[in-house]
């Protein structure tokens, strides 16, 4: 897979590329956050829970705050009880 440094280069590559010739099994999902974070929330966690969250976040290569935010977003997207989804 070529290293593409601009949107234009990526678009040009995808115009003619046959992606079936590439092994994409190692790809990971990335989330790009565009919405500004306008509200702050303070939470208290038991120390073992916070340590586990920080360890999981580090393993995923992100801050523990982002890990918590993404976990909450995933929980809200999952089917289950609740009135409405954001």
Chimera marker file (.cmm) of the C-alpha trace (Angstrom):
<marker_set name="trace">
<marker id="1" x="0.000" y="0.000" z="0.000" r="1" g="1" b="0" radius="0.5"/>
<marker id="2" x="1.556" y="3.344" z="-0.944" r="1" g="1" b="0" radius="0.5"/>
<marker id="3" x="2.068" y="6.046" z="1.687" r="1" g="1" b="0" radius="0.5"/>
<marker id="4" x="-0.379" y="8.830" z="0.775" r="1" g="1" b="0" radius="0.5"/>
<marker id="5" x="0.152" y="12.209" z="2.398" r="1" g="1" b="0" radius="0.5"/>
<marker id="6" x="-2.771" y="14.239" z="1.042" r="1" g="1" b="0" radius="0.5"/>
<marker id="7" x="-6.460" y="13.764" z="0.364" r="1" g="1" b="0" radius="0.5"/>
<marker id="8" x="-5.788" y="14.464" z="-3.299" r="1" g="1" b="0" radius="0.5"/>
<marker id="9" x="-3.144" y="11.737" z="-3.492" r="1" g="1" b="0" radius="0.5"/>
<marker id="10" x="-5.514" y="9.275" z="-1.794" r="1" g="1" b="0" radius="0.5"/>
<marker id="11" x="-8.341" y="10.151" z="-4.181" r="1" g="1" b="0" radius="0.5"/>
<marker id="12" x="-6.059" y="9.778" z="-7.198" r="1" g="1" b="0" radius="0.5"/>
<marker id="13" x="-4.846" y="6.390" z="-5.938" r="1" g="1" b="0" radius="0.5"/>
<marker id="14" x="-8.386" y="5.131" z="-5.342" r="1" g="1" b="0" radius="0.5"/>
<marker id="15" x="-9.508" y="6.155" z="-8.825" r="1" g="1" b="0" radius="0.5"/>
<marker id="16" x="-7.612" y="3.269" z="-10.428" r="1" g="1" b="0" radius="0.5"/>
<marker id="17" x="-6.525" y="1.023" z="-7.556" r="1" g="1" b="0" radius="0.5"/>
<marker id="18" x="-7.643" y="-2.584" z="-7.312" r="1" g="1" b="0" radius="0.5"/>
<marker id="19" x="-7.846" y="-2.924" z="-3.530" r="1" g="1" b="0" radius="0.5"/>
<marker id="20" x="-8.395" y="-6.691" z="-3.812" r="1" g="1" b="0" radius="0.5"/>
<marker id="21" x="-4.662" y="-7.029" z="-4.533" r="1" g="1" b="0" radius="0.5"/>
<marker id="22" x="-3.780" y="-5.710" z="-1.057" r="1" g="1" b="0" radius="0.5"/>
<marker id="23" x="-3.922" y="-7.585" z="2.241" r="1" g="1" b="0" radius="0.5"/>
<marker id="24" x="-6.018" y="-5.225" z="4.370" r="1" g="1" b="0" radius="0.5"/>
<marker id="25" x="-6.605" y="-7.712" z="7.199" r="1" g="1" b="0" radius="0.5"/>
<marker id="26" x="-4.309" y="-5.788" z="9.544" r="1" g="1" b="0" radius="0.5"/>
<marker id="27" x="-6.154" y="-2.512" z="9.203" r="1" g="1" b="0" radius="0.5"/>
<marker id="28" x="-7.697" y="-0.917" z="12.271" r="1" g="1" b="0" radius="0.5"/>
<marker id="29" x="-10.672" y="1.379" z="12.602" r="1" g="1" b="0" radius="0.5"/>
<marker id="30" x="-9.849" y="5.011" z="13.358" r="1" g="1" b="0" radius="0.5"/>
<marker id="31" x="-12.248" y="7.637" z="14.553" r="1" g="1" b="0" radius="0.5"/>
<marker id="32" x="-11.682" y="11.267" z="13.657" r="1" g="1" b="0" radius="0.5"/>
<marker id="33" x="-13.279" y="13.690" z="16.050" r="1" g="1" b="0" radius="0.5"/>
<marker id="34" x="-14.599" y="16.891" z="14.534" r="1" g="1" b="0" radius="0.5"/>
<marker id="35" x="-17.143" y="18.065" z="17.089" r="1" g="1" b="0" radius="0.5"/>
<marker id="36" x="-15.716" y="20.453" z="19.667" r="1" g="1" b="0" radius="0.5"/>
<marker id="37" x="-15.722" y="19.289" z="23.263" r="1" g="1" b="0" radius="0.5"/>
<marker id="38" x="-17.774" y="22.044" z="24.879" r="1" g="1" b="0" radius="0.5"/>
<marker id="39" x="-18.709" y="20.438" z="28.211" r="1" g="1" b="0" radius="0.5"/>
<marker id="40" x="-16.604" y="19.016" z="31.012" r="1" g="1" b="0" radius="0.5"/>
<marker id="41" x="-17.594" y="16.130" z="33.289" r="1" g="1" b="0" radius="0.5"/>
<marker id="42" x="-15.835" y="15.147" z="36.491" r="1" g="1" b="0" radius="0.5"/>
<marker id="43" x="-16.105" y="11.522" z="37.608" r="1" g="1" b="0" radius="0.5"/>
<marker id="44" x="-14.761" y="9.536" z="40.535" r="1" g="1" b="0" radius="0.5"/>
<marker id="45" x="-13.552" y="6.002" z="39.827" r="1" g="1" b="0" radius="0.5"/>
<marker id="46" x="-12.238" y="3.288" z="42.115" r="1" g="1" b="0" radius="0.5"/>
<marker id="47" x="-8.451" y="3.140" z="41.682" r="1" g="1" b="0" radius="0.5"/>
<marker id="48" x="-8.457" y="-0.405" z="40.158" r="1" g="1" b="0" radius="0.5"/>
<marker id="49" x="-11.042" y="0.639" z="37.564" r="1" g="1" b="0" radius="0.5"/>
<marker id="50" x="-9.101" y="3.746" z="36.582" r="1" g="1" b="0" radius="0.5"/>
<marker id="51" x="-5.884" y="1.710" z="36.362" r="1" g="1" b="0" radius="0.5"/>
<marker id="52" x="-7.603" y="-0.795" z="34.068" r="1" g="1" b="0" radius="0.5"/>
<marker id="53" x="-9.005" y="2.005" z="31.895" r="1" g="1" b="0" radius="0.5"/>
<marker id="54" x="-5.571" y="3.639" z="31.627" r="1" g="1" b="0" radius="0.5"/>
<marker id="55" x="-3.963" y="0.298" z="30.714" r="1" g="1" b="0" radius="0.5"/>
<marker id="56" x="-6.546" y="-0.404" z="27.999" r="1" g="1" b="0" radius="0.5"/>
<marker id="57" x="-6.173" y="3.151" z="26.664" r="1" g="1" b="0" radius="0.5"/>
<marker id="58" x="-2.398" y="2.849" z="26.539" r="1" g="1" b="0" radius="0.5"/>
<marker id="59" x="-2.689" y="-0.475" z="24.699" r="1" g="1" b="0" radius="0.5"/>
<marker id="60" x="-4.979" y="1.240" z="22.182" r="1" g="1" b="0" radius="0.5"/>
<marker id="61" x="-2.558" y="4.175" z="21.825" r="1" g="1" b="0" radius="0.5"/>
<marker id="62" x="-4.848" y="6.892" z="23.146" r="1" g="1" b="0" radius="0.5"/>
<marker id="63" x="-5.420" y="8.991" z="26.236" r="1" g="1" b="0" radius="0.5"/>
<marker id="64" x="-7.618" y="7.522" z="28.929" r="1" g="1" b="0" radius="0.5"/>
<marker id="65" x="-10.034" y="10.453" z="28.547" r="1" g="1" b="0" radius="0.5"/>
<marker id="66" x="-10.522" y="9.660" z="24.857" r="1" g="1" b="0" radius="0.5"/>
<marker id="67" x="-10.867" y="5.954" z="25.693" r="1" g="1" b="0" radius="0.5"/>
<marker id="68" x="-13.666" y="6.737" z="28.161" r="1" g="1" b="0" radius="0.5"/>
<marker id="69" x="-15.412" y="9.014" z="25.630" r="1" g="1" b="0" radius="0.5"/>
<marker id="70" x="-15.203" y="6.407" z="22.858" r="1" g="1" b="0" radius="0.5"/>
<marker id="71" x="-16.429" y="3.692" z="25.244" r="1" g="1" b="0" radius="0.5"/>
<marker id="72" x="-19.459" y="5.800" z="26.149" r="1" g="1" b="0" radius="0.5"/>
<marker id="73" x="-20.172" y="6.518" z="22.470" r="1" g="1" b="0" radius="0.5"/>
<marker id="74" x="-19.947" y="2.781" z="21.665" r="1" g="1" b="0" radius="0.5"/>
<marker id="75" x="-22.296" y="1.950" z="24.537" r="1" g="1" b="0" radius="0.5"/>
<marker id="76" x="-24.843" y="4.452" z="23.219" r="1" g="1" b="0" radius="0.5"/>
<marker id="77" x="-24.628" y="3.021" z="19.698" r="1" g="1" b="0" radius="0.5"/>
<marker id="78" x="-25.168" y="-0.560" z="20.909" r="1" g="1" b="0" radius="0.5"/>
<marker id="79" x="-28.695" y="-1.951" z="20.833" r="1" g="1" b="0" radius="0.5"/>
<marker id="80" x="-30.336" y="-2.111" z="24.199" r="1" g="1" b="0" radius="0.5"/>
<marker id="81" x="-32.726" y="-0.397" z="26.543" r="1" g="1" b="0" radius="0.5"/>
<marker id="82" x="-33.034" y="3.349" z="26.289" r="1" g="1" b="0" radius="0.5"/>
<marker id="83" x="-35.203" y="5.945" z="24.641" r="1" g="1" b="0" radius="0.5"/>
<marker id="84" x="-33.105" y="7.604" z="21.984" r="1" g="1" b="0" radius="0.5"/>
<marker id="85" x="-29.568" y="7.574" z="20.682" r="1" g="1" b="0" radius="0.5"/>
<marker id="86" x="-27.484" y="10.709" z="19.972" r="1" g="1" b="0" radius="0.5"/>
<link id1="1" id2="2" r="1" g="1" b="0" radius="0.2"/>
<link id1="2" id2="3" r="1" g="1" b="0" radius="0.2"/>
<link id1="3" id2="4" r="1" g="1" b="0" radius="0.2"/>
<link id1="4" id2="5" r="1" g="1" b="0" radius="0.2"/>
<link id1="5" id2="6" r="1" g="1" b="0" radius="0.2"/>
<link id1="6" id2="7" r="1" g="1" b="0" radius="0.2"/>
<link id1="7" id2="8" r="1" g="1" b="0" radius="0.2"/>
<link id1="8" id2="9" r="1" g="1" b="0" radius="0.2"/>
<link id1="9" id2="10" r="1" g="1" b="0" radius="0.2"/>
<link id1="10" id2="11" r="1" g="1" b="0" radius="0.2"/>
<link id1="11" id2="12" r="1" g="1" b="0" radius="0.2"/>
<link id1="12" id2="13" r="1" g="1" b="0" radius="0.2"/>
<link id1="13" id2="14" r="1" g="1" b="0" radius="0.2"/>
<link id1="14" id2="15" r="1" g="1" b="0" radius="0.2"/>
<link id1="15" id2="16" r="1" g="1" b="0" radius="0.2"/>
<link id1="16" id2="17" r="1" g="1" b="0" radius="0.2"/>
<link id1="17" id2="18" r="1" g="1" b="0" radius="0.2"/>
<link id1="18" id2="19" r="1" g="1" b="0" radius="0.2"/>
<link id1="19" id2="20" r="1" g="1" b="0" radius="0.2"/>
<link id1="20" id2="21" r="1" g="1" b="0" radius="0.2"/>
<link id1="21" id2="22" r="1" g="1" b="0" radius="0.2"/>
<link id1="22" id2="23" r="1" g="1" b="0" radius="0.2"/>
<link id1="23" id2="24" r="1" g="1" b="0" radius="0.2"/>
<link id1="24" id2="25" r="1" g="1" b="0" radius="0.2"/>
<link id1="25" id2="26" r="1" g="1" b="0" radius="0.2"/>
<link id1="26" id2="27" r="1" g="1" b="0" radius="0.2"/>
<link id1="27" id2="28" r="1" g="1" b="0" radius="0.2"/>
<link id1="28" id2="29" r="1" g="1" b="0" radius="0.2"/>
<link id1="29" id2="30" r="1" g="1" b="0" radius="0.2"/>
<link id1="30" id2="31" r="1" g="1" b="0" radius="0.2"/>
<link id1="31" id2="32" r="1" g="1" b="0" radius="0.2"/>
<link id1="32" id2="33" r="1" g="1" b="0" radius="0.2"/>
<link id1="33" id2="34" r="1" g="1" b="0" radius="0.2"/>
<link id1="34" id2="35" r="1" g="1" b="0" radius="0.2"/>
<link id1="35" id2="36" r="1" g="1" b="0" radius="0.2"/>
<link id1="36" id2="37" r="1" g="1" b="0" radius="0.2"/>
<link id1="37" id2="38" r="1" g="1" b="0" radius="0.2"/>
<link id1="38" id2="39" r="1" g="1" b="0" radius="0.2"/>
<link id1="39" id2="40" r="1" g="1" b="0" radius="0.2"/>
<link id1="40" id2="41" r="1" g="1" b="0" radius="0.2"/>
<link id1="41" id2="42" r="1" g="1" b="0" radius="0.2"/>
<link id1="42" id2="43" r="1" g="1" b="0" radius="0.2"/>
<link id1="43" id2="44" r="1" g="1" b="0" radius="0.2"/>
<link id1="44" id2="45" r="1" g="1" b="0" radius="0.2"/>
<link id1="45" id2="46" r="1" g="1" b="0" radius="0.2"/>
<link id1="46" id2="47" r="1" g="1" b="0" radius="0.2"/>
<link id1="47" id2="48" r="1" g="1" b="0" radius="0.2"/>
<link id1="48" id2="49" r="1" g="1" b="0" radius="0.2"/>
<link id1="49" id2="50" r="1" g="1" b="0" radius="0.2"/>
<link id1="50" id2="51" r="1" g="1" b="0" radius="0.2"/>
<link id1="51" id2="52" r="1" g="1" b="0" radius="0.2"/>
<link id1="52" id2="53" r="1" g="1" b="0" radius="0.2"/>
<link id1="53" id2="54" r="1" g="1" b="0" radius="0.2"/>
<link id1="54" id2="55" r="1" g="1" b="0" radius="0.2"/>
<link id1="55" id2="56" r="1" g="1" b="0" radius="0.2"/>
<link id1="56" id2="57" r="1" g="1" b="0" radius="0.2"/>
<link id1="57" id2="58" r="1" g="1" b="0" radius="0.2"/>
<link id1="58" id2="59" r="1" g="1" b="0" radius="0.2"/>
<link id1="59" id2="60" r="1" g="1" b="0" radius="0.2"/>
<link id1="60" id2="61" r="1" g="1" b="0" radius="0.2"/>
<link id1="61" id2="62" r="1" g="1" b="0" radius="0.2"/>
<link id1="62" id2="63" r="1" g="1" b="0" radius="0.2"/>
<link id1="63" id2="64" r="1" g="1" b="0" radius="0.2"/>
<link id1="64" id2="65" r="1" g="1" b="0" radius="0.2"/>
<link id1="65" id2="66" r="1" g="1" b="0" radius="0.2"/>
<link id1="66" id2="67" r="1" g="1" b="0" radius="0.2"/>
<link id1="67" id2="68" r="1" g="1" b="0" radius="0.2"/>
<link id1="68" id2="69" r="1" g="1" b="0" radius="0.2"/>
<link id1="69" id2="70" r="1" g="1" b="0" radius="0.2"/>
<link id1="70" id2="71" r="1" g="1" b="0" radius="0.2"/>
<link id1="71" id2="72" r="1" g="1" b="0" radius="0.2"/>
<link id1="72" id2="73" r="1" g="1" b="0" radius="0.2"/>
<link id1="73" id2="74" r="1" g="1" b="0" radius="0.2"/>
<link id1="74" id2="75" r="1" g="1" b="0" radius="0.2"/>
<link id1="75" id2="76" r="1" g="1" b="0" radius="0.2"/>
<link id1="76" id2="77" r="1" g="1" b="0" radius="0.2"/>
<link id1="77" id2="78" r="1" g="1" b="0" radius="0.2"/>
<link id1="78" id2="79" r="1" g="1" b="0" radius="0.2"/>
<link id1="79" id2="80" r="1" g="1" b="0" radius="0.2"/>
<link id1="80" id2="81" r="1" g="1" b="0" radius="0.2"/>
<link id1="81" id2="82" r="1" g="1" b="0" radius="0.2"/>
<link id1="82" id2="83" r="1" g="1" b="0" radius="0.2"/>
<link id1="83" id2="84" r="1" g="1" b="0" radius="0.2"/>
<link id1="84" id2="85" r="1" g="1" b="0" radius="0.2"/>
<link id1="85" id2="86" r="1" g="1" b="0" radius="0.2"/>
</marker_set>
